[in-house]
Amino acid sequence: MKSKRYLYGLMGLLSLLGFIGIFTESKYFLAFFAFAVDFEFFFIKSDEMMEEYMNKSASRAFYCGMISVALVSFICFFSGLEEKEALITGLASGWAVSVIIYALSVAYYGFKEKWGLENDKE
């Protein structure tokens, strides 16, 4: 379990890409500073419940990202972009959707666990 905790915490290293936004004119890279919150996983005691909600969040994010890649690529291609540009746009938006869904889902399960709410009826 400790190795997964370190893996989750190492995602915080993506926040270092935010410095590109500070030192260049590409301010879009500043959004990567949001990954700094993942460093908290180095200090959280991992248990089965955490592993379960991390896995749920990852699978939900993966599927939402793949669906958005297909939809955005399809829309961009038929709106007049070249194949390569449509695919790149689809992949970029799919990655962004995956990150957003993952972050929101982990935050939801984390808040739910901290507040002691009951399990969802699934």
trRosetta pair geometry for C-beta under 8 A, 3 or more apart (Angstrom, degrees):
i j d omega theta_ij theta_ji phi_ij phi_ji
1 4 5.9 -55 -158 36 43 109
1 5 6.5 47 146 -23 70 104
1 46 4.7 -177 164 101 112 130
1 47 7.9 30 -162 -92 151 20
1 51 7.1 -88 -129 -66 99 127
2 5 5.3 -52 -151 34 39 116
2 6 6.5 38 153 -18 68 102
2 46 7.2 -178 -86 31 40 136
3 6 5.8 -53 -152 36 34 110
3 7 6.4 39 148 -23 65 105
4 7 5.3 -50 -147 35 37 116
4 8 6.4 37 154 -18 67 101
4 46 6.6 132 81 -148 103 159
4 51 6.8 49 113 -111 160 98
4 54 7.7 134 164 94 122 158
5 8 5.9 -52 -150 36 30 109
5 9 6.3 27 152 -16 63 110
5 41 5.6 -170 -165 158 68 94
5 42 7.0 115 151 -109 97 34
5 44 7.2 -158 -142 72 111 81
5 46 4.6 -122 -72 -40 114 135
6 9 5.5 -57 -145 41 33 112
6 10 6.1 38 156 -26 67 105
6 42 7.1 52 -108 -104 56 78
7 10 5.8 -51 -146 30 28 112
7 11 7.6 44 150 -31 56 90
8 11 6.0 -40 -170 7 38 115
8 38 6.4 -142 159 -169 69 98
8 41 3.9 -110 108 166 111 168
8 54 6.7 -69 -94 -137 134 145
9 12 5.9 -31 178 4 53 116
9 38 6.2 159 -136 145 31 81
9 39 5.8 56 -159 -136 84 38
9 40 7.6 -150 -111 63 86 30
9 41 4.1 -144 -67 78 76 96
9 42 4.0 86 -126 -53 151 81
10 13 5.5 -14 -178 -2 64 115
10 38 7.9 -49 67 131 23 122
11 14 5.9 -19 178 1 60 114
11 35 6.1 -123 142 -164 80 110
11 38 4.2 -85 84 165 97 162
11 41 7.8 51 35 24 102 140
12 15 5.6 -22 -179 3 62 116
12 35 5.6 164 -130 143 39 86
12 36 5.7 61 -154 -135 96 32
12 37 7.4 -157 -106 63 99 28
12 38 3.9 -159 -63 78 78 92
12 39 3.8 82 -113 -55 169 75
12 41 7.8 -168 -30 30 114 99
13 16 5.7 -19 -178 0 61 116
13 35 7.7 -50 59 129 28 131
14 17 5.9 -27 -179 8 59 114
14 32 5.7 -126 146 -164 82 102
14 35 4.0 -50 77 134 102 176
14 38 7.6 48 34 32 103 143
15 18 5.5 -20 -179 0 61 120
15 32 5.6 161 -128 141 36 81
15 33 5.2 63 -154 -130 94 37
15 34 7.3 -162 -104 55 94 31
15 35 4.1 -151 -57 74 80 92
15 36 4.0 83 -107 -61 163 74
15 38 7.7 -174 -29 35 112 101
15 39 7.9 -54 11 -31 142 108
16 19 6.0 -27 -177 7 57 113
16 32 7.6 -56 59 133 32 128
17 20 5.7 -26 -176 8 60 116
17 21 8.0 60 137 -12 65 94
17 29 5.6 -123 146 -163 84 102
17 32 3.9 -71 78 156 100 173
18 21 5.6 -47 -168 30 52 115
18 22 7.0 51 140 -19 72 100
18 29 5.8 162 -124 142 33 82
18 30 5.5 60 -151 -135 90 36
18 31 7.4 -158 -103 59 93 28
18 32 4.2 -151 -57 76 77 92
18 33 3.8 76 -105 -55 162 80
18 35 8.0 -165 -32 35 114 97
18 36 8.0 -37 2 -40 148 107
19 22 5.2 -48 -151 32 48 114
19 23 6.1 24 158 -4 76 109
19 29 7.8 -58 59 133 29 126
20 23 6.4 -69 -141 49 27 94
20 24 5.6 -15 173 19 68 120
20 26 6.2 -20 136 73 99 118
20 29 4.2 -79 79 164 101 169
20 32 7.9 49 34 30 102 142
21 24 6.8 -66 -114 56 19 84
21 26 5.8 -96 -104 98 63 71
21 27 5.2 77 -158 -137 104 34
21 28 6.7 -152 -100 61 115 34
21 29 3.4 -164 -48 74 95 91
21 30 3.8 -142 125 -50 162 70
21 31 7.9 125 -53 8 157 57
21 32 7.4 168 -8 28 123 101
22 30 7.3 105 -52 -92 68 90
24 29 7.4 59 56 22 111 140
26 29 5.2 61 115 -9 103 108
27 30 5.5 -15 -176 -5 65 119
28 31 6.4 -28 177 5 55 112
29 32 5.7 -26 -178 6 64 117
30 33 6.0 -23 -179 1 58 114
31 34 6.0 -20 175 -1 60 115
32 35 5.8 -25 -178 9 64 114
33 36 5.7 -10 -179 -14 62 117
34 37 6.8 -27 173 6 56 107
34 103 7.2 -5 148 -120 123 156
35 38 5.4 -26 -178 8 70 119
36 39 6.0 -24 -178 0 56 113
37 40 6.0 -20 176 -2 60 115
38 41 6.0 -21 -179 3 63 113
39 42 5.9 -27 -180 8 61 114
40 43 5.9 -71 -165 46 52 101
40 44 6.1 50 143 -30 83 109
41 44 5.5 -51 -131 31 42 113
41 46 8.0 44 -168 -74 87 102
44 50 7.1 159 135 -126 125 157
46 50 5.3 -124 -146 76 62 139
46 51 6.7 68 -180 -52 102 90
47 50 5.3 99 51 10 65 101
47 51 7.2 -124 103 -3 35 91
48 51 5.6 -54 -148 38 35 113
48 52 6.2 37 154 -23 67 105
49 52 5.7 -53 -149 34 31 113
49 53 6.6 18 158 -8 65 105
49 113 6.4 136 135 -115 131 130
50 53 6.2 -60 -145 42 30 99
50 54 6.1 31 157 -20 66 109
50 113 7.6 26 -80 -93 74 174
51 54 5.8 -57 -145 38 28 111
51 55 6.3 27 157 -17 64 108
52 55 5.9 -59 -150 37 28 108
52 56 6.3 28 153 -18 64 107
53 56 5.3 -47 -141 38 39 115
53 57 6.1 42 157 -22 66 105
53 105 7.8 -172 176 149 88 90
53 106 7.1 121 136 -122 102 57
53 109 3.6 160 -169 172 142 157
53 110 7.6 172 118 -52 148 58
53 113 7.3 -122 -5 -41 159 127
54 57 5.7 -54 -147 37 29 112
54 58 6.3 29 154 -20 64 107
54 106 6.8 34 -108 -110 64 102
55 58 5.7 -53 -144 36 31 110
55 59 6.4 25 160 -14 65 106
56 59 6.2 -60 -147 39 27 104
56 60 6.2 26 157 -17 64 111
56 105 7.0 -144 112 167 87 128
56 109 7.2 128 69 -68 123 150
57 60 5.8 -57 -145 39 28 111
57 61 6.1 26 157 -18 64 110
57 101 7.8 169 -169 132 74 76
57 102 5.3 91 157 -145 101 63
57 105 3.8 164 -124 108 91 122
57 106 4.8 56 -136 -60 169 74
57 109 6.6 -112 -54 7 117 136
58 61 5.8 -58 -146 39 28 110
58 62 6.3 32 155 -23 64 106
58 102 6.4 37 -96 -120 47 110
59 62 5.6 -50 -146 33 33 114
59 63 6.5 26 160 -13 65 106
60 63 6.3 -61 -149 40 27 104
60 64 6.2 22 157 -13 64 112
60 101 5.9 -139 123 154 94 120
60 102 7.6 157 79 -87 89 56
60 105 5.5 142 72 -90 139 162
61 64 5.9 -59 -142 42 29 108
61 65 6.0 31 158 -22 65 111
61 97 7.9 166 -159 124 72 68
61 98 4.5 85 167 -161 94 69
61 99 7.3 84 -161 -58 130 16
61 101 4.3 167 -107 90 73 106
61 102 3.7 8 -79 -60 155 87
61 105 6.6 -132 -50 20 96 138
62 65 5.8 -60 -149 37 25 111
62 66 6.4 21 157 -16 64 107
62 98 6.5 44 -88 -130 33 116
63 66 5.8 -53 -144 36 32 108
63 67 6.3 31 157 -17 65 106
64 67 5.9 -56 -147 38 30 111
64 68 6.3 26 156 -16 65 109
64 97 5.5 -133 132 144 99 112
64 98 6.5 160 80 -92 90 56
64 101 4.6 113 63 -50 152 168
65 68 5.8 -59 -146 39 29 107
65 69 6.4 36 153 -25 65 102
65 94 4.4 86 -179 177 77 82
65 95 6.5 54 -150 -86 124 25
65 97 5.1 166 -100 83 62 97
65 98 3.2 5 -70 -63 134 104
65 101 7.2 -136 -45 30 82 131
66 69 5.6 -45 -148 28 34 115
66 70 6.7 31 155 -15 63 103
66 94 6.6 61 -83 -155 23 128
67 70 6.0 -57 -155 37 32 109
67 71 6.2 25 153 -14 67 111
68 71 5.6 -55 -138 43 35 109
68 72 5.7 28 166 -14 71 111
68 90 7.6 170 130 -162 65 72
68 93 5.6 -124 148 124 114 97
68 94 4.7 165 86 -101 95 66
68 97 4.2 89 21 17 165 163
68 98 8.0 -146 41 -39 127 73
69 72 6.4 -60 -138 42 20 102
69 73 6.0 18 163 -15 60 115
69 90 4.6 82 -162 158 60 98
69 91 5.9 37 -129 -89 109 44
69 93 7.2 163 -91 76 50 84
69 94 3.4 2 -62 -66 88 146
70 73 6.1 -62 -144 40 22 108
70 74 6.1 23 159 -20 61 113
70 90 7.2 89 -52 -164 12 132
71 74 5.8 -59 -148 37 26 113
71 75 6.2 21 159 -15 65 109
71 90 7.8 159 66 -132 46 102
72 75 5.8 -55 -142 40 31 108
72 76 6.0 27 159 -16 66 110
72 89 6.0 -133 148 124 113 91
72 90 4.3 163 88 -111 97 69
72 93 4.5 124 -67 64 175 146
72 94 6.9 -146 32 -46 129 81
73 76 5.9 -58 -141 41 26 108
73 77 6.1 28 159 -22 64 109
73 86 5.1 92 -155 149 65 92
73 87 5.5 34 -128 -100 119 47
73 89 7.0 153 -92 76 58 84
73 90 3.1 -11 -57 -63 88 155
73 91 7.8 53 -69 -31 113 63
74 77 6.0 -57 -146 34 24 110
74 78 6.5 2 164 1 61 112
74 90 7.8 87 -2 -97 55 134
75 78 6.4 -70 -146 48 25 96
75 79 6.0 20 158 -19 65 116
76 79 5.8 -62 -140 39 27 108
76 81 4.5 -22 165 33 91 137
76 85 7.0 -133 157 116 127 83
76 86 3.8 168 103 -129 110 82
76 89 4.9 134 -88 74 167 140
76 90 6.5 -137 23 -49 132 90
77 81 6.2 -77 -93 66 33 87
77 83 6.5 32 -119 -107 108 55
77 86 4.0 63 -66 -147 74 168
81 85 4.4 -119 178 93 112 115
81 86 4.5 146 93 -63 117 84
81 89 6.8 2 140 6 173 141
82 85 4.8 83 57 15 83 105
82 86 6.8 -151 89 -9 37 91
83 86 5.8 -60 -147 37 26 111
83 87 6.3 23 158 -16 64 108
84 87 5.9 -57 -149 37 28 108
84 88 6.3 26 155 -17 64 108
85 88 5.7 -54 -143 39 31 110
85 89 6.1 32 157 -18 65 108
86 89 5.8 -56 -147 39 28 110
86 90 6.2 29 153 -19 63 109
87 90 5.5 -55 -146 38 31 113
87 91 6.2 29 157 -18 66 106
88 91 5.8 -53 -144 38 30 109
88 92 6.3 28 157 -17 64 108
89 92 5.9 -56 -145 38 28 109
89 93 6.2 21 159 -12 64 110
90 93 6.0 -60 -144 42 27 104
90 94 6.0 29 157 -22 64 110
91 94 5.6 -54 -143 37 29 113
91 95 6.4 30 158 -19 63 103
92 95 5.9 -53 -150 34 29 109
92 96 6.5 27 152 -17 63 107
93 96 5.5 -54 -146 38 35 112
93 97 6.2 37 154 -20 68 105
94 97 5.7 -52 -144 37 30 110
94 98 6.3 34 155 -21 63 106
95 98 5.7 -54 -150 35 31 114
95 99 6.4 29 154 -18 65 105
96 99 5.9 -55 -149 36 31 109
96 100 6.3 27 155 -16 65 109
97 100 5.8 -58 -145 39 30 109
97 101 6.0 27 159 -16 67 109
98 101 6.0 -57 -142 40 26 106
98 102 6.1 26 159 -19 63 111
99 102 5.8 -57 -145 38 26 112
99 103 6.2 24 158 -18 63 109
100 103 5.9 -57 -146 37 27 108
100 104 6.2 21 159 -13 64 110
101 104 6.0 -59 -144 42 28 106
101 105 5.9 25 159 -18 65 113
102 105 5.9 -61 -143 40 25 109
102 106 6.2 21 161 -15 64 109
103 106 6.1 -56 -144 38 27 106
103 107 6.2 26 156 -18 62 110
104 107 5.7 -57 -147 39 30 112
104 108 6.2 34 154 -24 65 105
105 108 5.6 -49 -146 32 31 113
105 109 6.5 22 158 -9 64 105
106 109 6.1 -58 -145 43 31 104
106 110 5.9 32 156 -21 65 113
107 110 5.7 -57 -141 40 27 113
107 111 6.2 25 161 -16 65 107
108 111 6.2 -59 -148 38 24 105
108 112 6.1 24 154 -20 62 112
109 112 5.5 -55 -143 39 31 115
109 113 6.3 31 157 -19 65 105
110 113 5.9 -55 -148 35 29 108
110 114 6.3 23 156 -14 64 108
111 114 5.7 -57 -143 40 32 108
111 115 5.9 18 162 -8 68 113
112 115 6.2 -62 -139 45 24 101
112 117 4.7 -76 -156 48 78 118
113 116 7.6 32 179 -71 30 36
119 122 8.0 -70 152 -4 100 98
